[in-house]
Amino acid sequence: MKMKLGIIGYGGMGYWHGEYAPRAGVEVVAAYDVDPKRLEMAKDNGISAYDSLEDFYKHDGMNFVVIATPNDVHKTLTIKSLHAGMHVMVEKPATMSVADWDEMVAESEKTGQILTVHQNRRWDKDYNVMRKVIEEGNIGKIQSIESRVFGTGGAFFGWRSFPEYGGGMILDWGVHLFDQLLDMFPNTKVTSVYAKLMTVLDQKVDDYFKVTLTLENGPLLHVEVGTYAFYKLPRWYVIGNDGTLQIDDFDCQTGGYTKPRYTDNPVAEVVVMTSAGPTRMMAPRPPETKEDFPLPKVETDWTELYQNLVGVMEGKEELLIKPHQVRRVLELIEVIFKSANEARSLEVSI
Ligand code: NAD
């Protein structure tokens, strides 16, 4: 029998869950929202719509809920849902502080209901291709990883413009990008954090940020998000001691990795003139001294996230998105805000 899903907050992302969760084999049965227009839309899409949370929880046979509301109410709605006997998958960011998350986890343990977070971007193709190239040792020891998303949308809409609702880019794209990198290095401590948060369009929340993380005996990680940057930079740029990787975009259509090819011609013999002087180190590399490789093919299937939750509900699997991983990301985010506020690098062990 299919697991039955209820959606709390049938906005942009709630609609997405309504449309796409069935691909993972679950049945979307009910939606609750505070906006009557969104409830009309749910009804038009064949989903029972509720304007009362209590009535929503009574929907016949509902096993679990997805919470896709603004970030400030994730905690309260999660705890209410756990106490109403629901398993919960809350949207990212799970909540806005480590203390809140600890409370949510404690309530999940107390009620015996499952609690997980929709960190769907662990299934992004670009992320998995990047990991494959690195983890297969193709470009040697990794010195630096740049993870970046740039868009041009600029101004935010609705609750995303306000700090009190959990707006801004650290709590939006940042959560995905930090989750990806921490998932890649589960046992390597972050030892320092430097964060610069800005508002390019004079908003109340960060619409641009750049964060640098040092890993213990690991690469330097750079995470950058810009919402008003009109030229694209690569989604991933990775420097190893035996090559360089570039992935241009989410779809991995362009990019590749390049490795040195050792020849008798010393590369440093080449000198180029720039307008005001010569350079040897920054000269273009002679083609015969390097070799280009295409990006590997990787198939990813985000429905695994839902299928895993169903497997856990059936007692057959362990959660993929685990509470301690969510906590680590929130801990990092707290330090990022502190670093930005104090305009200095902070020594940590995360
Ligand atoms: P949205 O503004 O489009 O939708 C939010 C909905 O929640 C609205 O319909 C609103 O009426 C409703 N709502 C507000 N307060 C409520 C309450 N107290 N109870 C019930 N409903 C309430 O926002 P969105 O873009 O859908 O974002 C929602 C959540 O999804 C956020 O946490 C966001 O970070 C997350 N999100 C995740 C992804 C992803 O890829 N994982 C993508 C986009 C958004």
Residues whose N, C-alpha, C, O or C-beta is under 5 A from the ligand:
A	BS01	NAD	I8 G9 Y10 G11 G12 M13 G14 Y32 D33 V34 D35 R38 A68 T69 P70 N71 V73 E91 K92 P93 H118 N120 L171
